[in-house]
Amino acid sequence: MNDQGVSQIVYSKNVVEFVTVANEFCTSMENVGHRTPQENLDTLQKLLPLLYLKAAVLPKVESVMDEELEKFVSELDYNTLHQKWLKLLCEYDSFYEVFDPSIQFGDETVTASVSENLMDIYQDLKDFVTAYSIGNEEVMNDSLAECVFHFSEFWGQQLVNVLRAVHMLVVGNIDFSEETIEEPVPGKGNPKWLDNFWGTNEEEE
């Protein structure tokens, strides 16, 4: 693909609109501590469907570089922001998943985490918008190609899954002010999935 072809893709209307919404989603995720739980959920209720729509109309893109793309979200970044969302949602972080690719359409029940689904989407989009902001058209092209692929294979499904949970939390009129939200401490009676996150889960005797 020539330089002109790359430019036409990375600055096309659909791509620029996707970048705008993806950046808004990332900013909203990062500003979790500055808004109430209801405000955060109301924002997600509007952003998630728009994000899916803008991703669904992205063009198919081929990579043009041999080098691997740089990643910008560190493990510390991920875990720190994840903890903020865990604290915000408290007991409402868990939801039953009706579709899990590993079990297809079986009868097993799978419990998923709102915050973990959101963070997986965030990690991919933050890497993308950061790479895109560098201004190198080849990097922009390849980061877009990777993002489109990951949307098809990973976070597109996570988005529609977690949207169900967000919708129920919004329309459920939950009074988060009645919840006593304490800082989670590893191995101190947290939900099993949270102790597994820290690697401190103890086997029941």
JOWO-V866481 format. One record per residue. N is the residue number from 1. RES is the residue in one letter. BURIAL is # if it has 24 or more other ideal C-beta (glycine too) atoms within 12 Angstrom, else .. Layout:
n:N res:RES burial:BURIAL
n:N res:RES burial:BURIAL
//
This chain:
n:1 res:M burial:.
n:2 res:N burial:.
n:3 res:D burial:.
n:4 res:Q burial:.
n:5 res:G burial:.
n:6 res:V burial:#
n:7 res:S burial:.
n:8 res:Q burial:.
n:9 res:I burial:#
n:10 res:V burial:#
n:11 res:Y burial:.
n:12 res:S burial:.
n:13 res:K burial:.
n:14 res:N burial:#
n:15 res:V burial:#
n:16 res:V burial:.
n:17 res:E burial:.
n:18 res:F burial:#
n:19 res:V burial:#
n:20 res:T burial:.
n:21 res:V burial:#
n:22 res:A burial:#
n:23 res:N burial:#
n:24 res:E burial:#
n:25 res:F burial:#
n:26 res:C burial:#
n:27 res:T burial:.
n:28 res:S burial:#
n:29 res:M burial:#
n:30 res:E burial:#
n:31 res:N burial:.
n:32 res:V burial:#
n:33 res:G burial:.
n:34 res:H burial:.
n:35 res:R burial:.
n:36 res:T burial:.
n:37 res:P burial:#
n:38 res:Q burial:#
n:39 res:E burial:.
n:40 res:N burial:#
n:41 res:L burial:#
n:42 res:D burial:.
n:43 res:T burial:#
n:44 res:L burial:#
n:45 res:Q burial:#
n:46 res:K burial:.
n:47 res:L burial:#
n:48 res:L burial:#
n:49 res:P burial:.
n:50 res:L burial:#
n:51 res:L burial:#
n:52 res:Y burial:#
n:53 res:L burial:.
n:54 res:K burial:#
n:55 res:A burial:#
n:56 res:A burial:.
n:57 res:V burial:.
n:58 res:L burial:#
n:59 res:P burial:.
n:60 res:K burial:.
n:61 res:V burial:#
n:62 res:E burial:.
n:63 res:S burial:#
n:64 res:V burial:#
n:65 res:M burial:.
n:66 res:D burial:.
n:67 res:E burial:.
n:68 res:E burial:.
n:69 res:L burial:#
n:70 res:E burial:.
n:71 res:K burial:.
n:72 res:F burial:.
n:73 res:V burial:#
n:74 res:S burial:.
n:75 res:E burial:.
n:76 res:L burial:.
n:77 res:D burial:.
n:78 res:Y burial:#
n:79 res:N burial:.
n:80 res:T burial:.
n:81 res:L burial:#
n:82 res:H burial:#
n:83 res:Q burial:#
n:84 res:K burial:#
n:85 res:W burial:#
n:86 res:L burial:#
n:87 res:K burial:#
n:88 res:L burial:#
n:89 res:L burial:#
n:90 res:C burial:#
n:91 res:E burial:#
n:92 res:Y burial:#
n:93 res:D burial:#
n:94 res:S burial:#
n:95 res:F burial:#
n:96 res:Y burial:.
n:97 res:E burial:#
n:98 res:V burial:.
n:99 res:F burial:.
n:100 res:D burial:.
n:101 res:P burial:.
n:102 res:S burial:.
n:103 res:I burial:.
n:104 res:Q burial:.
n:105 res:F burial:.
n:106 res:G burial:.
n:107 res:D burial:.
n:108 res:E burial:.
n:109 res:T burial:.
n:110 res:V burial:.
n:111 res:T burial:.
n:112 res:A burial:#
n:113 res:S burial:#
n:114 res:V burial:#
n:115 res:S burial:#
n:116 res:E burial:#
n:117 res:N burial:#
n:118 res:L burial:#
n:119 res:M burial:#
n:120 res:D burial:#
n:121 res:I burial:#
n:122 res:Y burial:#
n:123 res:Q burial:#
n:124 res:D burial:#
n:125 res:L burial:#
n:126 res:K burial:#
n:127 res:D burial:#
n:128 res:F burial:#
n:129 res:V burial:#
n:130 res:T burial:#
n:131 res:A burial:#
n:132 res:Y burial:#
n:133 res:S burial:.
n:134 res:I burial:.
n:135 res:G burial:.
n:136 res:N burial:.
n:137 res:E burial:#
n:138 res:E burial:#
n:139 res:V burial:#
n:140 res:M burial:#
n:141 res:N burial:#
n:142 res:D burial:#
n:143 res:S burial:#
n:144 res:L burial:#
n:145 res:A burial:#
n:146 res:E burial:#
n:147 res:C burial:#
n:148 res:V burial:#
n:149 res:F burial:.
n:150 res:H burial:#
n:151 res:F burial:#
n:152 res:S burial:.
n:153 res:E burial:.
n:154 res:F burial:.
n:155 res:W burial:#
n:156 res:G burial:#
n:157 res:Q burial:#
n:158 res:Q burial:#
n:159 res:L burial:#
n:160 res:V burial:#
n:161 res:N burial:#
n:162 res:V burial:#
n:163 res:L burial:#
n:164 res:R burial:#
n:165 res:A burial:#
n:166 res:V burial:#
n:167 res:H burial:.
n:168 res:M burial:.
n:169 res:L burial:#
n:170 res:V burial:#
n:171 res:V burial:.
n:172 res:G burial:.
n:173 res:N burial:.
n:174 res:I burial:.
n:175 res:D burial:.
n:176 res:F burial:#
n:177 res:S burial:.
n:178 res:E burial:.
n:179 res:E burial:.
n:180 res:T burial:.
n:181 res:I burial:.
n:182 res:E burial:.
n:183 res:E burial:.
n:184 res:P burial:#
n:185 res:V burial:.
n:186 res:P burial:.
n:187 res:G burial:.
n:188 res:K burial:.
n:189 res:G burial:.
n:190 res:N burial:#
n:191 res:P burial:.
n:192 res:K burial:.
n:193 res:W burial:.
n:194 res:L burial:#
n:195 res:D burial:.
n:196 res:N burial:.
n:197 res:F burial:#
n:198 res:W burial:.
n:199 res:G burial:.
n:200 res:T burial:.
n:201 res:N burial:.
n:202 res:E burial:.
n:203 res:E burial:.
n:204 res:E burial:.
n:205 res:E burial:.
//
